[in-house]
Amino acid sequence: MMPGSNAPLFAAAVLAVAVAAACSPPPETPPIDDPPEPQAAALQDAIQAPIDRARAVGDTLEHAAAAQAERIEHASE
């Protein structure tokens, strides 16, 4: 056998592998049940929660100050 006689056989094998790879179906993608929840909502809640608590404390302090002013007013009558 001559040293270059295997070249056509090798070329045919490479071509067959390339054709077989091109004909195979694409891999299946897993179905998506639920889309992920946006993280912006969690960030919004994390920012808003302390603000809401501060407003509630402010309202409580205003009510307490008004009640104290009323008690002082009644005590001085």
PyMOL Python script that loads the backbone (N, CA, C, O; Angstrom):
from pymol import cmd

cmd.read_pdbstr("""\
ATOM      1  N   MET A   1       0.824  -1.180   0.000  1.00  0.00           N
ATOM      2  CA  MET A   1       0.000   0.000   0.000  1.00  0.00           C
ATOM      3  C   MET A   1       0.863   1.236   0.000  1.00  0.00           C
ATOM      4  O   MET A   1       1.962   1.252   0.555  1.00  0.00           O
ATOM      5  N   MET A   2       0.362   2.247  -0.616  1.00  0.00           N
ATOM      6  CA  MET A   2       1.108   3.495  -0.690  1.00  0.00           C
ATOM      7  C   MET A   2       0.750   4.350   0.517  1.00  0.00           C
ATOM      8  O   MET A   2      -0.364   4.261   1.032  1.00  0.00           O
ATOM      9  N   PRO A   3       1.685   5.174   0.971  1.00  0.00           N
ATOM     10  CA  PRO A   3       1.431   5.964   2.173  1.00  0.00           C
ATOM     11  C   PRO A   3       0.235   6.905   2.038  1.00  0.00           C
ATOM     12  O   PRO A   3      -0.407   7.150   3.059  1.00  0.00           O
ATOM     13  N   GLY A   4      -0.109   7.432   0.926  1.00  0.00           N
ATOM     14  CA  GLY A   4      -1.212   8.377   0.778  1.00  0.00           C
ATOM     15  C   GLY A   4      -2.524   7.728   0.415  1.00  0.00           C
ATOM     16  O   GLY A   4      -3.489   8.439   0.133  1.00  0.00           O
ATOM     17  N   SER A   5      -2.606   6.431   0.409  1.00  0.00           N
ATOM     18  CA  SER A   5      -3.817   5.766  -0.044  1.00  0.00           C
ATOM     19  C   SER A   5      -4.949   5.821   0.981  1.00  0.00           C
ATOM     20  O   SER A   5      -6.102   5.590   0.617  1.00  0.00           O
ATOM     21  N   ASN A   6      -4.664   6.116   2.239  1.00  0.00           N
ATOM     22  CA  ASN A   6      -5.713   6.204   3.267  1.00  0.00           C
ATOM     23  C   ASN A   6      -6.383   7.573   3.323  1.00  0.00           C
ATOM     24  O   ASN A   6      -7.378   7.731   4.031  1.00  0.00           O
ATOM     25  N   ALA A   7      -5.883   8.539   2.618  1.00  0.00           N
ATOM     26  CA  ALA A   7      -6.421   9.895   2.652  1.00  0.00           C
ATOM     27  C   ALA A   7      -7.872   9.950   2.185  1.00  0.00           C
ATOM     28  O   ALA A   7      -8.679  10.608   2.840  1.00  0.00           O
ATOM     29  N   PRO A   8      -8.245   9.296   1.092  1.00  0.00           N
ATOM     30  CA  PRO A   8      -9.656   9.361   0.682  1.00  0.00           C
ATOM     31  C   PRO A   8     -10.578   8.683   1.694  1.00  0.00           C
ATOM     32  O   PRO A   8     -11.706   9.132   1.900  1.00  0.00           O
ATOM     33  N   LEU A   9     -10.113   7.618   2.319  1.00  0.00           N
ATOM     34  CA  LEU A   9     -10.918   6.937   3.320  1.00  0.00           C
ATOM     35  C   LEU A   9     -11.104   7.824   4.559  1.00  0.00           C
ATOM     36  O   LEU A   9     -12.192   7.890   5.131  1.00  0.00           O
ATOM     37  N   PHE A  10     -10.030   8.497   4.957  1.00  0.00           N
ATOM     38  CA  PHE A  10     -10.099   9.405   6.104  1.00  0.00           C
ATOM     39  C   PHE A  10     -11.037  10.575   5.801  1.00  0.00           C
ATOM     40  O   PHE A  10     -11.833  10.968   6.655  1.00  0.00           O
ATOM     41  N   ALA A  11     -10.949  11.126   4.601  1.00  0.00           N
ATOM     42  CA  ALA A  11     -11.814  12.234   4.198  1.00  0.00           C
ATOM     43  C   ALA A  11     -13.269  11.803   4.187  1.00  0.00           C
ATOM     44  O   ALA A  11     -14.143  12.568   4.594  1.00  0.00           O
ATOM     45  N   ALA A  12     -13.541  10.596   3.730  1.00  0.00           N
ATOM     46  CA  ALA A  12     -14.910  10.092   3.706  1.00  0.00           C
ATOM     47  C   ALA A  12     -15.440   9.887   5.115  1.00  0.00           C
ATOM     48  O   ALA A  12     -16.615  10.145   5.378  1.00  0.00           O
ATOM     49  N   ALA A  13     -14.585   9.422   6.031  1.00  0.00           N
ATOM     50  CA  ALA A  13     -15.007   9.231   7.419  1.00  0.00           C
ATOM     51  C   ALA A  13     -15.318  10.572   8.081  1.00  0.00           C
ATOM     52  O   ALA A  13     -16.316  10.699   8.790  1.00  0.00           O
ATOM     53  N   VAL A  14     -14.475  11.561   7.854  1.00  0.00           N
ATOM     54  CA  VAL A  14     -14.712  12.898   8.419  1.00  0.00           C
ATOM     55  C   VAL A  14     -16.000  13.472   7.856  1.00  0.00           C
ATOM     56  O   VAL A  14     -16.787  14.063   8.596  1.00  0.00           O
ATOM     57  N   LEU A  15     -16.227  13.309   6.569  1.00  0.00           N
ATOM     58  CA  LEU A  15     -17.450  13.807   5.946  1.00  0.00           C
ATOM     59  C   LEU A  15     -18.684  13.104   6.514  1.00  0.00           C
ATOM     60  O   LEU A  15     -19.709  13.745   6.744  1.00  0.00           O
ATOM     61  N   ALA A  16     -18.593  11.809   6.739  1.00  0.00           N
ATOM     62  CA  ALA A  16     -19.725  11.058   7.293  1.00  0.00           C
ATOM     63  C   ALA A  16     -20.049  11.513   8.714  1.00  0.00           C
ATOM     64  O   ALA A  16     -21.219  11.635   9.076  1.00  0.00           O
ATOM     65  N   VAL A  17     -19.013  11.765   9.520  1.00  0.00           N
ATOM     66  CA  VAL A  17     -19.238  12.246  10.892  1.00  0.00           C
ATOM     67  C   VAL A  17     -19.863  13.637  10.857  1.00  0.00           C
ATOM     68  O   VAL A  17     -20.771  13.921  11.638  1.00  0.00           O
ATOM     69  N   ALA A  18     -19.394  14.505   9.970  1.00  0.00           N
ATOM     70  CA  ALA A  18     -19.941  15.862   9.873  1.00  0.00           C
ATOM     71  C   ALA A  18     -21.407  15.831   9.447  1.00  0.00           C
ATOM     72  O   ALA A  18     -22.227  16.578   9.980  1.00  0.00           O
ATOM     73  N   VAL A  19     -21.732  14.972   8.493  1.00  0.00           N
ATOM     74  CA  VAL A  19     -23.120  14.866   8.038  1.00  0.00           C
ATOM     75  C   VAL A  19     -24.004  14.308   9.149  1.00  0.00           C
ATOM     76  O   VAL A  19     -25.123  14.780   9.350  1.00  0.00           O
ATOM     77  N   ALA A  20     -23.508  13.310   9.868  1.00  0.00           N
ATOM     78  CA  ALA A  20     -24.293  12.726  10.957  1.00  0.00           C
ATOM     79  C   ALA A  20     -24.524  13.747  12.077  1.00  0.00           C
ATOM     80  O   ALA A  20     -25.605  13.786  12.665  1.00  0.00           O
ATOM     81  N   ALA A  21     -23.531  14.558  12.369  1.00  0.00           N
ATOM     82  CA  ALA A  21     -23.682  15.569  13.414  1.00  0.00           C
ATOM     83  C   ALA A  21     -24.656  16.653  12.986  1.00  0.00           C
ATOM     84  O   ALA A  21     -25.402  17.181  13.810  1.00  0.00           O
ATOM     85  N   ALA A  22     -24.652  16.985  11.706  1.00  0.00           N
ATOM     86  CA  ALA A  22     -25.550  18.030  11.210  1.00  0.00           C
ATOM     87  C   ALA A  22     -27.000  17.562  11.171  1.00  0.00           C
ATOM     88  O   ALA A  22     -27.916  18.380  11.259  1.00  0.00           O
ATOM     89  N   CYS A  23     -27.214  16.273  11.041  1.00  0.00           N
ATOM     90  CA  CYS A  23     -28.569  15.746  10.941  1.00  0.00           C
ATOM     91  C   CYS A  23     -29.196  15.418  12.286  1.00  0.00           C
ATOM     92  O   CYS A  23     -30.392  15.132  12.345  1.00  0.00           O
ATOM     93  N   SER A  24     -28.436  15.450  13.350  1.00  0.00           N
ATOM     94  CA  SER A  24     -29.006  15.105  14.654  1.00  0.00           C
ATOM     95  C   SER A  24     -29.881  16.248  15.152  1.00  0.00           C
ATOM     96  O   SER A  24     -29.577  17.413  14.895  1.00  0.00           O
ATOM     97  N   PRO A  25     -30.964  15.933  15.860  1.00  0.00           N
ATOM     98  CA  PRO A  25     -31.870  16.996  16.342  1.00  0.00           C
ATOM     99  C   PRO A  25     -31.190  17.814  17.435  1.00  0.00           C
ATOM    100  O   PRO A  25     -30.294  17.319  18.119  1.00  0.00           O
ATOM    101  N   PRO A  26     -31.611  19.046  17.596  1.00  0.00           N
ATOM    102  CA  PRO A  26     -31.017  19.880  18.646  1.00  0.00           C
ATOM    103  C   PRO A  26     -31.400  19.335  20.025  1.00  0.00           C
ATOM    104  O   PRO A  26     -32.419  18.657  20.155  1.00  0.00           O
ATOM    105  N   PRO A  27     -30.614  19.616  21.034  1.00  0.00           N
ATOM    106  CA  PRO A  27     -30.957  19.124  22.370  1.00  0.00           C
ATOM    107  C   PRO A  27     -32.241  19.778  22.863  1.00  0.00           C
ATOM    108  O   PRO A  27     -32.527  20.934  22.552  1.00  0.00           O
ATOM    109  N   GLU A  28     -33.007  19.020  23.635  1.00  0.00           N
ATOM    110  CA  GLU A  28     -34.272  19.535  24.148  1.00  0.00           C
ATOM    111  C   GLU A  28     -34.015  20.528  25.274  1.00  0.00           C
ATOM    112  O   GLU A  28     -33.148  20.317  26.121  1.00  0.00           O
ATOM    113  N   THR A  29     -34.769  21.592  25.268  1.00  0.00           N
ATOM    114  CA  THR A  29     -34.673  22.558  26.363  1.00  0.00           C
ATOM    115  C   THR A  29     -35.725  22.203  27.401  1.00  0.00           C
ATOM    116  O   THR A  29     -36.843  21.833  27.040  1.00  0.00           O
ATOM    117  N   PRO A  30     -35.398  22.307  28.657  1.00  0.00           N
ATOM    118  CA  PRO A  30     -36.389  21.977  29.692  1.00  0.00           C
ATOM    119  C   PRO A  30     -37.517  23.008  29.686  1.00  0.00           C
ATOM    120  O   PRO A  30     -37.269  24.192  29.461  1.00  0.00           O
ATOM    121  N   PRO A  31     -38.741  22.574  29.930  1.00  0.00           N
ATOM    122  CA  PRO A  31     -39.865  23.523  29.945  1.00  0.00           C
ATOM    123  C   PRO A  31     -39.750  24.454  31.156  1.00  0.00           C
ATOM    124  O   PRO A  31     -39.279  24.066  32.225  1.00  0.00           O
ATOM    125  N   ILE A  32     -40.186  25.664  30.953  1.00  0.00           N
ATOM    126  CA  ILE A  32     -40.158  26.655  32.031  1.00  0.00           C
ATOM    127  C   ILE A  32     -41.549  26.686  32.663  1.00  0.00           C
ATOM    128  O   ILE A  32     -42.525  27.055  32.010  1.00  0.00           O
ATOM    129  N   ASP A  33     -41.636  26.297  33.938  1.00  0.00           N
ATOM    130  CA  ASP A  33     -42.928  26.285  34.625  1.00  0.00           C
ATOM    131  C   ASP A  33     -43.380  27.698  34.955  1.00  0.00           C
ATOM    132  O   ASP A  33     -44.412  28.161  34.470  1.00  0.00           O
ATOM    133  N   ASP A  34     -42.612  28.362  35.767  1.00  0.00           N
ATOM    134  CA  ASP A  34     -42.938  29.722  36.163  1.00  0.00           C
ATOM    135  C   ASP A  34     -41.724  30.604  35.896  1.00  0.00           C
ATOM    136  O   ASP A  34     -40.597  30.221  36.207  1.00  0.00           O
ATOM    137  N   PRO A  35     -41.946  31.765  35.331  1.00  0.00           N
ATOM    138  CA  PRO A  35     -40.809  32.654  35.126  1.00  0.00           C
ATOM    139  C   PRO A  35     -40.298  33.141  36.485  1.00  0.00           C
ATOM    140  O   PRO A  35     -41.083  33.259  37.426  1.00  0.00           O
ATOM    141  N   PRO A  36     -39.032  33.418  36.601  1.00  0.00           N
ATOM    142  CA  PRO A  36     -38.516  33.887  37.886  1.00  0.00           C
ATOM    143  C   PRO A  36     -39.113  35.243  38.246  1.00  0.00           C
ATOM    144  O   PRO A  36     -39.377  36.071  37.375  1.00  0.00           O
ATOM    145  N   GLU A  37     -39.317  35.450  39.519  1.00  0.00           N
ATOM    146  CA  GLU A  37     -39.879  36.712  39.988  1.00  0.00           C
ATOM    147  C   GLU A  37     -38.831  37.814  39.847  1.00  0.00           C
ATOM    148  O   GLU A  37     -37.667  37.614  40.192  1.00  0.00           O
ATOM    149  N   PRO A  38     -39.233  38.940  39.357  1.00  0.00           N
ATOM    150  CA  PRO A  38     -38.260  40.022  39.209  1.00  0.00           C
ATOM    151  C   PRO A  38     -37.687  40.422  40.562  1.00  0.00           C
ATOM    152  O   PRO A  38     -38.413  40.494  41.553  1.00  0.00           O
ATOM    153  N   GLN A  39     -36.402  40.678  40.600  1.00  0.00           N
ATOM    154  CA  GLN A  39     -35.761  41.037  41.851  1.00  0.00           C
ATOM    155  C   GLN A  39     -35.971  42.503  42.190  1.00  0.00           C
ATOM    156  O   GLN A  39     -35.716  42.919  43.320  1.00  0.00           O
ATOM    157  N   ALA A  40     -36.429  43.284  41.236  1.00  0.00           N
ATOM    158  CA  ALA A  40     -36.664  44.695  41.503  1.00  0.00           C
ATOM    159  C   ALA A  40     -37.767  44.872  42.542  1.00  0.00           C
ATOM    160  O   ALA A  40     -37.727  45.815  43.333  1.00  0.00           O
ATOM    161  N   ALA A  41     -38.747  43.977  42.546  1.00  0.00           N
ATOM    162  CA  ALA A  41     -39.836  44.076  43.523  1.00  0.00           C
ATOM    163  C   ALA A  41     -39.311  43.840  44.927  1.00  0.00           C
ATOM    164  O   ALA A  41     -39.727  44.518  45.867  1.00  0.00           O
ATOM    165  N   ALA A  42     -38.408  42.896  45.079  1.00  0.00           N
ATOM    166  CA  ALA A  42     -37.827  42.637  46.397  1.00  0.00           C
ATOM    167  C   ALA A  42     -37.002  43.828  46.861  1.00  0.00           C
ATOM    168  O   ALA A  42     -37.028  44.187  48.038  1.00  0.00           O
ATOM    169  N   LEU A  43     -36.284  44.426  45.954  1.00  0.00           N
ATOM    170  CA  LEU A  43     -35.488  45.609  46.294  1.00  0.00           C
ATOM    171  C   LEU A  43     -36.407  46.766  46.673  1.00  0.00           C
ATOM    172  O   LEU A  43     -36.128  47.490  47.629  1.00  0.00           O
ATOM    173  N   GLN A  44     -37.477  46.944  45.946  1.00  0.00           N
ATOM    174  CA  GLN A  44     -38.450  47.998  46.254  1.00  0.00           C
ATOM    175  C   GLN A  44     -39.022  47.801  47.653  1.00  0.00           C
ATOM    176  O   GLN A  44     -39.134  48.759  48.418  1.00  0.00           O
ATOM    177  N   ASP A  45     -39.386  46.555  47.994  1.00  0.00           N
ATOM    178  CA  ASP A  45     -39.935  46.266  49.318  1.00  0.00           C
ATOM    179  C   ASP A  45     -38.897  46.517  50.405  1.00  0.00           C
ATOM    180  O   ASP A  45     -39.229  47.036  51.470  1.00  0.00           O
ATOM    181  N   ALA A  46     -37.645  46.154  50.145  1.00  0.00           N
ATOM    182  CA  ALA A  46     -36.583  46.351  51.141  1.00  0.00           C
ATOM    183  C   ALA A  46     -36.333  47.828  51.398  1.00  0.00           C
ATOM    184  O   ALA A  46     -35.974  48.214  52.510  1.00  0.00           O
ATOM    185  N   ILE A  47     -36.517  48.644  50.390  1.00  0.00           N
ATOM    186  CA  ILE A  47     -36.330  50.092  50.565  1.00  0.00           C
ATOM    187  C   ILE A  47     -37.564  50.706  51.231  1.00  0.00           C
ATOM    188  O   ILE A  47     -37.432  51.579  52.088  1.00  0.00           O
ATOM    189  N   GLN A  48     -38.736  50.266  50.850  1.00  0.00           N
ATOM    190  CA  GLN A  48     -39.975  50.886  51.319  1.00  0.00           C
ATOM    191  C   GLN A  48     -40.326  50.520  52.755  1.00  0.00           C
ATOM    192  O   GLN A  48     -40.944  51.330  53.447  1.00  0.00           O
ATOM    193  N   ALA A  49     -39.958  49.337  53.230  1.00  0.00           N
ATOM    194  CA  ALA A  49     -40.348  48.876  54.562  1.00  0.00           C
ATOM    195  C   ALA A  49     -39.849  49.803  55.676  1.00  0.00           C
ATOM    196  O   ALA A  49     -40.651  50.168  56.535  1.00  0.00           O
ATOM    197  N   PRO A  50     -38.583  50.203  55.712  1.00  0.00           N
ATOM    198  CA  PRO A  50     -38.156  51.122  56.778  1.00  0.00           C
ATOM    199  C   PRO A  50     -38.826  52.488  56.690  1.00  0.00           C
ATOM    200  O   PRO A  50     -39.063  53.133  57.712  1.00  0.00           O
ATOM    201  N   ILE A  51     -39.125  52.922  55.495  1.00  0.00           N
ATOM    202  CA  ILE A  51     -39.807  54.213  55.335  1.00  0.00           C
ATOM    203  C   ILE A  51     -41.206  54.136  55.928  1.00  0.00           C
ATOM    204  O   ILE A  51     -41.641  55.052  56.626  1.00  0.00           O
ATOM    205  N   ASP A  52     -41.909  53.043  55.652  1.00  0.00           N
ATOM    206  CA  ASP A  52     -43.255  52.867  56.211  1.00  0.00           C
ATOM    207  C   ASP A  52     -43.222  52.793  57.733  1.00  0.00           C
ATOM    208  O   ASP A  52     -44.085  53.363  58.402  1.00  0.00           O
ATOM    209  N   ARG A  53     -42.215  52.084  58.290  1.00  0.00           N
ATOM    210  CA  ARG A  53     -42.102  52.000  59.750  1.00  0.00           C
ATOM    211  C   ARG A  53     -41.814  53.368  60.351  1.00  0.00           C
ATOM    212  O   ARG A  53     -42.355  53.707  61.404  1.00  0.00           O
ATOM    213  N   ALA A  54     -40.972  54.154  59.699  1.00  0.00           N
ATOM    214  CA  ALA A  54     -40.652  55.490  60.199  1.00  0.00           C
ATOM    215  C   ALA A  54     -41.887  56.388  60.180  1.00  0.00           C
ATOM    216  O   ALA A  54     -42.107  57.170  61.105  1.00  0.00           O
ATOM    217  N   ARG A  55     -42.682  56.272  59.136  1.00  0.00           N
ATOM    218  CA  ARG A  55     -43.922  57.072  59.087  1.00  0.00           C
ATOM    219  C   ARG A  55     -44.876  56.664  60.206  1.00  0.00           C
ATOM    220  O   ARG A  55     -45.527  57.519  60.807  1.00  0.00           O
ATOM    221  N   ALA A  56     -44.963  55.372  60.489  1.00  0.00           N
ATOM    222  CA  ALA A  56     -45.846  54.895  61.557  1.00  0.00           C
ATOM    223  C   ALA A  56     -45.359  55.416  62.909  1.00  0.00           C
ATOM    224  O   ALA A  56     -46.170  55.817  63.744  1.00  0.00           O
ATOM    225  N   VAL A  57     -44.060  55.413  63.129  1.00  0.00           N
ATOM    226  CA  VAL A  57     -43.518  55.940  64.380  1.00  0.00           C
ATOM    227  C   VAL A  57     -43.793  57.432  64.479  1.00  0.00           C
ATOM    228  O   VAL A  57     -44.141  57.931  65.549  1.00  0.00           O
ATOM    229  N   GLY A  58     -43.639  58.144  63.375  1.00  0.00           N
ATOM    230  CA  GLY A  58     -43.930  59.582  63.372  1.00  0.00           C
ATOM    231  C   GLY A  58     -45.377  59.865  63.724  1.00  0.00           C
ATOM    232  O   GLY A  58     -45.665  60.783  64.492  1.00  0.00           O
ATOM    233  N   ASP A  59     -46.286  59.084  63.169  1.00  0.00           N
ATOM    234  CA  ASP A  59     -47.709  59.253  63.493  1.00  0.00           C
ATOM    235  C   ASP A  59     -47.958  58.984  64.976  1.00  0.00           C
ATOM    236  O   ASP A  59     -48.708  59.719  65.619  1.00  0.00           O
ATOM    237  N   THR A  60     -47.341  57.944  65.520  1.00  0.00           N
ATOM    238  CA  THR A  60     -47.505  57.618  66.941  1.00  0.00           C
ATOM    239  C   THR A  60     -46.998  58.758  67.809  1.00  0.00           C
ATOM    240  O   THR A  60     -47.639  59.124  68.794  1.00  0.00           O
ATOM    241  N   LEU A  61     -45.852  59.320  67.446  1.00  0.00           N
ATOM    242  CA  LEU A  61     -45.297  60.429  68.237  1.00  0.00           C
ATOM    243  C   LEU A  61     -46.187  61.671  68.164  1.00  0.00           C
ATOM    244  O   LEU A  61     -46.354  62.376  69.159  1.00  0.00           O
ATOM    245  N   GLU A  62     -46.750  61.934  67.000  1.00  0.00           N
ATOM    246  CA  GLU A  62     -47.656  63.083  66.870  1.00  0.00           C
ATOM    247  C   GLU A  62     -48.898  62.900  67.734  1.00  0.00           C
ATOM    248  O   GLU A  62     -49.340  63.843  68.389  1.00  0.00           O
ATOM    249  N   HIS A  63     -49.462  61.697  67.742  1.00  0.00           N
ATOM    250  CA  HIS A  63     -50.641  61.432  68.572  1.00  0.00           C
ATOM    251  C   HIS A  63     -50.294  61.551  70.057  1.00  0.00           C
ATOM    252  O   HIS A  63     -51.076  62.090  70.840  1.00  0.00           O
ATOM    253  N   ALA A  64     -49.131  61.052  70.437  1.00  0.00           N
ATOM    254  CA  ALA A  64     -48.709  61.135  71.831  1.00  0.00           C
ATOM    255  C   ALA A  64     -48.490  62.587  72.239  1.00  0.00           C
ATOM    256  O   ALA A  64     -48.858  62.978  73.347  1.00  0.00           O
ATOM    257  N   ALA A  65     -47.900  63.384  71.368  1.00  0.00           N
ATOM    258  CA  ALA A  65     -47.670  64.796  71.675  1.00  0.00           C
ATOM    259  C   ALA A  65     -48.992  65.544  71.790  1.00  0.00           C
ATOM    260  O   ALA A  65     -49.141  66.402  72.661  1.00  0.00           O
ATOM    261  N   ALA A  66     -49.945  65.236  70.931  1.00  0.00           N
ATOM    262  CA  ALA A  66     -51.250  65.892  70.999  1.00  0.00           C
ATOM    263  C   ALA A  66     -51.972  65.504  72.284  1.00  0.00           C
ATOM    264  O   ALA A  66     -52.602  66.349  72.919  1.00  0.00           O
ATOM    265  N   ALA A  67     -51.885  64.226  72.674  1.00  0.00           N
ATOM    266  CA  ALA A  67     -52.525  63.781  73.906  1.00  0.00           C
ATOM    267  C   ALA A  67     -51.876  64.442  75.115  1.00  0.00           C
ATOM    268  O   ALA A  67     -52.573  64.825  76.055  1.00  0.00           O
ATOM    269  N   GLN A  68     -50.561  64.581  75.107  1.00  0.00           N
ATOM    270  CA  GLN A  68     -49.871  65.225  76.224  1.00  0.00           C
ATOM    271  C   GLN A  68     -50.247  66.704  76.300  1.00  0.00           C
ATOM    272  O   GLN A  68     -50.454  67.233  77.392  1.00  0.00           O
ATOM    273  N   ALA A  69     -50.335  67.369  75.162  1.00  0.00           N
ATOM    274  CA  ALA A  69     -50.721  68.780  75.154  1.00  0.00           C
ATOM    275  C   ALA A  69     -52.139  68.943  75.692  1.00  0.00           C
ATOM    276  O   ALA A  69     -52.429  69.899  76.412  1.00  0.00           O
ATOM    277  N   GLU A  70     -53.010  68.020  75.345  1.00  0.00           N
ATOM    278  CA  GLU A  70     -54.378  68.081  75.845  1.00  0.00           C
ATOM    279  C   GLU A  70     -54.420  67.872  77.362  1.00  0.00           C
ATOM    280  O   GLU A  70     -55.174  68.553  78.057  1.00  0.00           O
ATOM    281  N   ARG A  71     -53.618  66.937  77.881  1.00  0.00           N
ATOM    282  CA  ARG A  71     -53.581  66.706  79.335  1.00  0.00           C
ATOM    283  C   ARG A  71     -53.023  67.938  80.047  1.00  0.00           C
ATOM    284  O   ARG A  71     -53.510  68.308  81.116  1.00  0.00           O
ATOM    285  N   ILE A  72     -52.020  68.565  79.471  1.00  0.00           N
ATOM    286  CA  ILE A  72     -51.452  69.777  80.102  1.00  0.00           C
ATOM    287  C   ILE A  72     -52.487  70.884  80.099  1.00  0.00           C
ATOM    288  O   ILE A  72     -52.605  71.611  81.085  1.00  0.00           O
ATOM    289  N   GLU A  73     -53.228  71.032  79.035  1.00  0.00           N
ATOM    290  CA  GLU A  73     -54.238  72.078  78.925  1.00  0.00           C
ATOM    291  C   GLU A  73     -55.340  71.849  79.972  1.00  0.00           C
ATOM    292  O   GLU A  73     -55.780  72.801  80.617  1.00  0.00           O
ATOM    293  N   HIS A  74     -55.786  70.605  80.145  1.00  0.00           N
ATOM    294  CA  HIS A  74     -56.827  70.305  81.120  1.00  0.00           C
ATOM    295  C   HIS A  74     -56.308  70.463  82.550  1.00  0.00           C
ATOM    296  O   HIS A  74     -57.067  70.831  83.446  1.00  0.00           O
ATOM    297  N   ALA A  75     -55.041  70.192  82.763  1.00  0.00           N
ATOM    298  CA  ALA A  75     -54.478  70.300  84.109  1.00  0.00           C
ATOM    299  C   ALA A  75     -54.337  71.753  84.525  1.00  0.00           C
ATOM    300  O   ALA A  75     -54.406  72.049  85.717  1.00  0.00           O
ATOM    301  N   SER A  76     -54.144  72.659  83.597  1.00  0.00           N
ATOM    302  CA  SER A  76     -53.948  74.066  83.954  1.00  0.00           C
ATOM    303  C   SER A  76     -55.251  74.822  84.080  1.00  0.00           C
ATOM    304  O   SER A  76     -55.218  76.006  84.416  1.00  0.00           O
ATOM    305  N   GLU A  77     -56.375  74.223  83.837  1.00  0.00           N
ATOM    306  CA  GLU A  77     -57.679  74.911  83.939  1.00  0.00           C
ATOM    307  C   GLU A  77     -58.116  75.086  85.351  1.00  0.00           C
ATOM    308  O   GLU A  77     -59.185  75.643  85.602  1.00  0.00           O
TER     309      GLU A  77
END
""", "prot")
cmd.dss("prot")
cmd.show_as("cartoon", "prot")
cmd.util.cbc("prot")
cmd.orient("prot")
